[in-house]
Every structure is written in structure tokens, then in C-alpha cells.
Amino acid sequence: MIGDRRILAIVPARGGSQRLLAKNARLLAGRPMVAWTLEAARGSVLIDHLVVSTDDPAVAETAAEMGWPPPFMRPDHLSGATASVIDAIEHALDQVGGRWDYVVLLQPTSPLRTASDIDQAIRLCDETGAPAVIGVSPLPKPPSFYGRVDAAGGYTPGGVDLERTVVINGAVYVGRPEILMRDRTFQSKGVRAYSMPVERGWDVDTPAEFAVCEALFPFQAVEPT
């Protein structure tokens, strides 16, 4: 909580995945991948309440073992590959009820983000009055690696404003529920960026990305406390 502002965190963790089967429950550095996001949320000093939105019994079991409230089991129309994360957030808001000043979306596919990242993103949204904050990371290669390919296949170096170009990393989203539900996106006019290093913003969607993430994982994370 910040002052009298109430903060709800939502962890969307459906069971299906087209590129990495059951990835949210897959063991990463000794724990189900979703557990690392739940652990980071536990370390937040600002989150007032957290809910897990899932259709996967394995994810629900992990959340229960960690002492979190029972997850909201998604209806079938929110469980397929075409399910919208905004629809899942709306469903969770309807299920939990009450008044919330901020919604924090924590995707389990970003297991390297920290509790500090979560709290700094929330504070950035609150202090700036922005409708939302989105976690971003710089491009993974230095500017000299980028260029353009023309229609004939020719390569020209540069030509891109790399000093200001970033990628949305998926690690943390903060939004004001009324604006989020109105616009159906975190990218409303006035959205602010919370900058993170590439390593903490790593997003897992494929077996190769999973392997890299495990290699990036801090050694001490293998032995959870």
C-alpha cells in the first residue's frame, strides 16, 4: 500500500503453451517457474493482495504450497491460446471484488524480476500520475550490430535510433483499473517506462529461452529459503 492506495497483484498462469508445454509449472533452478514470480511478489512491500489466475492444477498446487490464497480457476474461454490477458485481469478483478487503485500484472514467464523491480514500478506510476507503467529493457546488442535490409537483400548499417529504442520485457506492468478496463491495454496515452537490464527482464516462451534463463539464474536461487 502507498498511503491509502490499494494495490492488487495478478499472476496469470494458464497451463497451455504452444511453444513450451506446461512452462509455468516446469522446474527452473529447482522450483516451478511460477514460484519465482510468487517469491518476488512476497518480497514486495507495496502489494496488498495477490491472486493467481490459472487453469492448471499444478500451478494452483504450487501457489497453495507457498501459502497464497486459492487461485481463481479460469473458465474455458480464458484458457486457450487466444485468451486475452486483459480479459483474464477483468475476470480476476470481478472475482476478488473491492476497490483497487493499482493492478500489477506479474507474468510467470519473467522469473528473474525482483521485488524491488515490482515496487519501483508501482512507485513510478504513483509518483508520476501515469495511467500505467510497463517494464522495458534495452536492445540486447550494441548499436553497431543493427542495420537495415532493403528489398533486394542489401544491408545498410545503422539508420535506427537505438539510443531510445527499447523492448517491452513482460516482467512488470502497473495500471489503474478504470483506465485499463476502458482502454483494454496498458499502453494508454501517457504510459511510462520502467527500465530494467536485459538479464532481469528475460522472457521465457521457448525451450531455448528457458535454457538461457536457467543459465542466467543467480546460483543462490537453486537453494530456496
C-alpha positions in Angstrom: 0.0 0.0 0.0 1.1 3.5 -0.7 -0.8 5.9 1.6 -4.4 4.9 1.2 -3.9 3.5 -2.3 -4.6 -0.2 -2.5 -2.6 -2.5 -4.8 -3.7 -5.8 -6.3 -1.2 -8.1 -8.0 -2.4 -10.7 -10.5 -0.2 -13.6 -11.7 -1.7 -15.0 -15.0 -0.5 -18.6 -15.4 -2.6 -20.7 -17.8 -1.5 -24.3 -18.4 -1.4 -24.3 -22.2 1.5 -23.2 -24.2 2.1 -23.7 -27.9 5.9 -23.5 -27.8 6.9 -24.7 -24.3 4.4 -27.2 -22.8 3.3 -26.5 -19.2 6.0 -23.9 -18.9 4.7 -22.2 -15.8 4.9 -25.4 -13.8 8.2 -26.5 -15.4 11.1 -26.8 -12.9 13.5 -23.8 -13.2 16.6 -23.7 -10.9 14.9 -26.3 -8.7 11.4 -24.8 -8.4 8.3 -24.5 -10.7 8.9 -21.4 -12.8 5.8 -19.7 -11.4 7.2 -20.0 -7.9 9.9 -17.4 -8.7 7.3 -14.8 -9.6 5.3 -15.6 -6.4 8.5 -15.3 -4.4 9.3 -11.9 -5.8 5.7 -10.8 -5.1 6.1 -12.0 -1.5 9.1 -9.6 -1.1 7.2 -6.6 -2.3 6.4 -4.1 0.5 3.6 -2.4 -1.5 1.4 -5.2 -2.8 -1.7 -5.6 -0.6 -3.2 -8.7 -2.1 -2.2 -11.2 -4.8 -4.3 -13.6 -6.8 -3.2 -16.3 -9.2 -5.3 -16.8 -12.4 -4.9 -20.3 -13.9 -6.4 -23.3 -15.4 -3.5 -25.5 -14.4 -3.8 -27.7 -11.2 0.0 -27.9 -10.9 0.2 -24.0 -10.8 -2.6 -24.0 -8.2 -0.8 -26.6 -6.1 2.4 -24.5 -6.2 0.6 -21.4 -5.1 -1.1 -23.3 -2.2 2.2 -24.8 -1.1 3.7 -21.3 -0.9 0.8 -20.1 1.3 -1.0 -17.9 -1.3 -4.8 -17.7 -1.4 -6.6 -20.3 -3.6 -6.2 -19.3 -7.3 -9.0 -18.2 -9.4 -9.6 -21.1 -11.8 -10.2 -19.7 -15.3 -13.3 -20.5 -17.3 -12.7 -22.3 -20.6 -12.9 -19.2 -22.8 -10.0 -17.7 -20.9 -7.8 -20.8 -21.1 -7.0 -21.2 -24.8 -4.1 -19.8 -26.8 -6.2 -16.9 -28.0 -7.1 -15.8 -24.4 -6.5 -12.1 -23.7 -4.5 -11.2 -20.6 -6.8 -8.2 -20.2 -9.8 -10.5 -20.1 -8.0 -12.6 -17.5 -7.4 -9.4 -15.5 -11.0 -8.4 -15.8 -12.1 -11.8 -14.6 -9.7 -11.7 -11.6 -11.0 -8.2 -10.7 -14.6 -9.4 -10.8 -13.7 -12.4 -8.7 -11.8 -10.6 -6.0 -14.1 -7.6 -5.8 -13.4 -4.4 -3.8 -11.7 -1.1 -4.7 -8.2 -1.2 -6.1 -6.1 1.8 -7.1 -3.5 -0.1 -9.0 -3.3 -3.5 -10.7 0.1 -5.1 -11.0 0.5 -7.8 -13.7 3.3 -10.3 -13.0 3.8 -12.8 -15.7 5.5 -16.0 -14.5 7.4 -16.1 -17.8 9.7 -13.4 -16.3 11.2 -15.2 -13.3 14.2 -13.0 -12.9 12.5 -9.8 -12.0 12.9 -8.8 -8.3 10.7 -7.5 -5.5 12.5 -4.2 -5.9 11.5 -4.1 -9.6 7.9 -4.5 -8.7 7.9 -1.8 -6.0 9.9 0.7 -8.1 7.4 0.3 -11.0 4.5 0.8 -8.6 6.1 3.9 -7.2 6.9 5.3 -10.6 3.2 5.0 -11.6 2.1 6.6 -8.4 4.6 9.5 -8.3 4.2 10.5 -11.9 0.4 10.1 -12.1 0.8 7.9 -15.2 -2.1 5.7 -16.3 0.3 2.8 -16.5 3.9 1.7 -16.2 5.5 -1.0 -18.4 8.8 -2.8 -17.8 11.3 -2.3 -20.6 14.8 -3.4 -21.4 17.4 -2.1 -23.8 18.2 -4.0 -27.0 20.5 -6.9 -26.3 23.2 -5.9 -28.8 25.3 -2.7 -29.1 24.2 -0.1 -31.8 27.0 -1.3 -34.2 25.1 -4.7 -34.6 21.9 -3.1 -36.0 21.1 -2.0 -39.6 18.5 -2.3 -42.3 17.9 -4.8 -45.2 16.4 -3.3 -48.4 14.0 -5.1 -50.8 16.9 -6.5 -52.8 18.5 -8.0 -49.7 21.2 -5.4 -49.4 22.4 -4.5 -45.9 23.0 -0.9 -44.6 24.4 -0.4 -41.1 22.7 2.0 -38.7 19.7 4.1 -39.6 17.8 3.3 -36.4 17.5 5.5 -33.3 18.9 2.9 -30.9 19.6 5.3 -28.1 15.9 5.5 -27.4 14.7 2.1 -28.7 13.7 -0.5 -26.0 11.7 -3.7 -25.9 8.8 -4.5 -23.6 10.1 -7.3 -21.5 6.9 -8.5 -19.9 8.3 -8.5 -16.4 6.0 -6.0 -14.7 3.0 -4.0 -15.7 1.2 -1.5 -13.4 -2.1 0.1 -14.3 -5.1 2.0 -12.9 -8.0 -0.4 -13.2 -10.5 2.1 -14.5 -8.2 3.2 -17.3 -7.1 -0.4 -18.0 -10.6 -1.7 -18.4 -11.6 1.3 -20.5 -8.7 1.1 -23.0 -8.1 -2.7 -22.8 -4.4 -2.1 -22.8 -1.5 -1.0 -20.5 -0.3 1.2 -23.4 -2.7 4.1 -22.8 -1.6 7.6 -23.6 0.9 8.8 -21.0 2.3 5.4 -20.1 5.7 5.4 -18.5 8.6 3.0 -18.9 10.3 1.3 -16.0 13.8 0.4 -17.3 15.4 -2.9 -16.4 18.6 -4.7 -17.5 18.2 -7.4 -20.1 19.1 -10.1 -17.6 16.3 -9.3 -15.2 13.8 -8.7 -17.9 14.4 -12.1 -19.6 11.1 -13.5 -21.0 10.6 -17.3 -21.4 8.5 -18.6 -24.3 10.6 -21.3 -25.9 12.9 -24.1 -24.8 15.9 -22.1 -25.9 14.8 -19.1 -23.8 14.1 -21.4 -20.9 17.7 -22.8 -21.1 19.2 -19.3 -21.2 17.1 -18.1 -18.3 18.3 -21.0 -16.2 21.9 -20.1 -17.1 21.2 -16.5 -16.1 19.7 -17.5 -12.8 21.6 -16.5 -9.6 23.3 -19.5 -8.1 21.8 -18.9 -4.7 18.3 -19.3 -6.2 18.9 -23.0 -6.6 18.6 -23.3 -2.8 15.3 -21.6 -1.9 14.9 -20.5 1.7 
